[in-house]
Amino acid sequence: MNPSSRREHKRVSAIIGVKVRSPDGRRSSAEQIRNVSLGGVFIEMKDPLPFGTDIDLEFSLPVDPRVIKCKGFVVWSTKDSPERGQGKEGIGVRLMEIGVREMRLLNEFIERQISE
């Protein structure tokens, strides 16, 4: 079965700068979101975090300057599963603790990308 056919949410390609921080503050880096859905994102990073890492995310969508802050959970990493990144190093992140306003912004962005 094709993994994309099991997806709960529509996913679109994107290039969005994102600040990634571990909640303990020991690690902080500027990375790039390469695709996005209402459920999660793929973040390209040179030194991928391991599965199970909790992170804080901060980013703005290309169409809206408002900052989206949320928590995330690393559900897979190319460190453990290199084939998942399709040639890119990074992490799959489930979005957690994200506000209603932020979800609306994401949904509008995704719908706009799909309709173009």
Secondary structure, 3 states (H helix, E strand, C coil): CCHHHHCCCCCEEEEEEEEEECCCCCCEEEEEEEEECCCEEEEECCCCCCCCCEEEEEEECCCCCCEEEEEEEEEEECCCCHHHHCCCCEEEEEEECCCHHHHHHHHHHHHHHHHC
